[in-house]
Amino acid sequence: LAAPVAAFDPRELRGVLGSFVTGVTVVTTLDAQGQPHGVTANSFSSVSLDPPLVQWSQACSARSHPAYRDADRYAVNILALDQMALSQRFSRSGEDKFAGVATRPGLGGVPLLEGCCAHIECRKVAMLPGGDHVIFLGQVEAISRHDGRPLVFGGGRYMMAFAHDTAEAQQAGTPSRIHVNAVRLANAWLPEAARALDAMVGLGVWGNHGPTLVGWEPGRAPVAEDLRVGTVVSPLHSATGLALTAFLPAPITAEAVAAEVAAQSSGGNPADVQAEVATRLREVRQRGWARSRPGQFVPGVAAASAPVYDRSGEVVFALTAVGEAPRFESDGALESGLLKEAARLSERLGTPV
Ligand SMILES: Cc1cc2nc3c(=O)[nH]c(=O)nc-3n(C[C@H](O)[C@H](O)[C@H](O)COP(=O)(O)O)c2cc1C
C-alpha cells in the first residue's frame, strides 16, 4: 500500500467515513463445531450482479474472526428499523449472542435472524487482506425479502430513513396530503436550520385552533425548555403566530384574530385594538418576518419567525428562531439568517424560484 500523502487525525477519518450512511447487518456463520456466530457489520456492500457477489469486512482482532475465516458460508441479515437491540447485542463481544434470539436454519444450517428486512445467503469465494480487516467476498446463493423498513447507521448513530418526498410535496395532490409530506420534509431540515442559525428553531402551522407548533429542534445551546409539539400559540403576540397571521389569507386567520382582539378589547375600544393589530401585521409584511413581544415566551428570551412557502405560493409554515433577547436586538444577523433559512426551506418544498 502507498504511504499516506497527508497526515490526518484518525478521529477525523472516522468522522469522514461515518458521513457515508449505511444499512446495518448481522453477519452469521457456523464454526466447525456447529456453534453459531454473529457480528453486527455495516461494512457490507454489493459488488456484482452477474455473477452475484457481495462483500463485508471483519476486524482481524474480533473474537469470532477464526470462525468466519474458516467457514465456507455466511449469511447477511439486513436489520429492520425495530431491530436496534439486535444490532447492539451482536456488536458486543463475549456474551451468548444467540440466547433468546429467534432464528431459523438457512443453507448449511447458518442461522437466519427472524424479523429482518432481507437475508442474503452466501458461499465464501475469496478472502482479501484489508489492513487490520479481512474482506470476505461472497457468492449469493439464496435471497429473501420481507416487509419492513431498514435500520440505518451514520455518523456513529442509528438513524431511520424515509423517502425523500420533495417530489410528492411538490405534486398538486390533495392539500392534506401535501401538508403531511411537507411537515415530514420540513422537520427533517430543522436540525440543519438550528445549526445554521445557532439557535433553537421551531416549525408552526395554522391548525384548527390557530398557530400550532409541529416541530422543534433545541439546537446546540437551548435557551428554554423544549416547547411541546402541539402547543397552540397566540396569533398576534407570538412570533410564530404573527408570521402566519400576517402572511396567510385573511379568511383562514379571521376567527382566531377576532377572538384575540375581543379578549384584548375588554374595557376598551375594539376599533382601536383592531387598528393597532392591522398596523402590526402591516409592519410584519413589510419586514418579511415577525418578532414576539419581549418576554412573551420566556423572560430574557425572544423569537423571530418567517414564512415558508409551498410550490403554489401559499404559506405553509412559520420557521421560528428562539434565542437570548440581545441576539435579536443587535445587528439583525439572526433575522437575515432566519430569512435565508426560511427561503431555503421554501425552495426545498418546491417553491418556484
Ligand atoms: C453499527 C455497527 C457496525 C459494525 N460494523 C462492523 C464491521 O463492518 N466489521 C467489523 O469487524 N466489526 C463491525 N462492528 C463491530 C462488531 O460488531 C463487533 O466488533 C463484534 O460483534 C465483536 O464480536 P466478536 O468479538 O464476538 O467477534 C460494528 C458494530 C456496530 C455497532
The ligand as an SDF file (V2000), in Angstrom:
LIG
                    3D

 31 33  0  0  0  0  0  0  0  0999 V2000
  -23.2400   -0.3850   13.5560 C   0  0  0  0  0  0  0  0  0  0  0  0
  -22.0460   -1.2820   13.7190 C   0  0  0  0  0  0  0  0  0  0  0  0
  -21.3530   -1.7140   12.6190 C   0  0  0  0  0  0  0  0  0  0  0  0
  -20.2380   -2.5440   12.7430 C   0  0  0  0  0  0  0  0  0  0  0  0
  -19.6080   -2.9700   11.6160 N   0  0  0  0  0  0  0  0  0  0  0  0
  -18.5480   -3.7780   11.7150 C   0  0  0  0  0  0  0  0  0  0  0  0
  -17.8990   -4.2960   10.5480 C   0  0  0  0  0  0  0  0  0  0  0  0
  -18.2980   -3.9900    9.4190 O   0  0  0  0  0  0  0  0  0  0  0  0
  -16.8440   -5.1190   10.7020 N   0  0  0  0  0  0  0  0  0  0  0  0
  -16.3900   -5.4860   11.9420 C   0  0  0  0  0  0  0  0  0  0  0  0
  -15.4180   -6.2350   12.0200 O   0  0  0  0  0  0  0  0  0  0  0  0
  -16.9910   -5.0310   13.0600 N   0  0  0  0  0  0  0  0  0  0  0  0
  -18.0620   -4.2080   12.9880 C   0  0  0  0  0  0  0  0  0  0  0  0
  -18.6920   -3.7770   14.1270 N   0  0  0  0  0  0  0  0  0  0  0  0
  -18.2140   -4.2540   15.4250 C   0  0  0  0  0  0  0  0  0  0  0  0
  -18.5760   -5.7170   15.6130 C   0  0  0  0  0  0  0  0  0  0  0  0
  -19.9780   -5.9010   15.5940 O   0  0  0  0  0  0  0  0  0  0  0  0
  -18.0230   -6.2530   16.9080 C   0  0  0  0  0  0  0  0  0  0  0  0
  -16.6760   -5.9910   16.9380 O   0  0  0  0  0  0  0  0  0  0  0  0
  -18.2360   -7.7370   17.0110 C   0  0  0  0  0  0  0  0  0  0  0  0
  -19.5650   -8.0290   17.2290 O   0  0  0  0  0  0  0  0  0  0  0  0
  -17.3920   -8.3020   18.1030 C   0  0  0  0  0  0  0  0  0  0  0  0
  -17.8190   -9.6150   18.3210 O   0  0  0  0  0  0  0  0  0  0  0  0
  -16.8230  -10.8340   18.4990 P   0  0  0  0  0  0  0  0  0  0  0  0
  -15.6400  -10.3040   19.2740 O   0  0  0  0  0  0  0  0  0  0  0  0
  -17.6170  -11.8430   19.2260 O   0  0  0  0  0  0  0  0  0  0  0  0
  -16.3920  -11.2850   17.1710 O   0  0  0  0  0  0  0  0  0  0  0  0
  -19.8030   -2.9490   14.0220 C   0  0  0  0  0  0  0  0  0  0  0  0
  -20.5130   -2.5040   15.1440 C   0  0  0  0  0  0  0  0  0  0  0  0
  -21.6080   -1.6790   15.0010 C   0  0  0  0  0  0  0  0  0  0  0  0
  -22.3610   -1.2210   16.2190 C   0  0  0  0  0  0  0  0  0  0  0  0
  1  2  1  0
  2  3  1  0
  2 30  2  0
  3  4  2  0
  4  5  1  0
  4 28  1  0
  5  6  2  0
  6  7  1  0
  6 13  1  0
  7  8  2  0
  7  9  1  0
  9 10  1  0
 10 11  2  0
 10 12  1  0
 12 13  2  0
 13 14  1  0
 14 15  1  0
 14 28  1  0
 15 16  1  0
 16 17  1  0
 16 18  1  0
 18 19  1  0
 18 20  1  0
 20 21  1  0
 20 22  1  0
 22 23  1  0
 23 24  1  0
 24 25  2  0
 24 26  1  0
 24 27  1  0
 28 29  2  0
 29 30  1  0
 30 31  1  0
M  END
$$$$
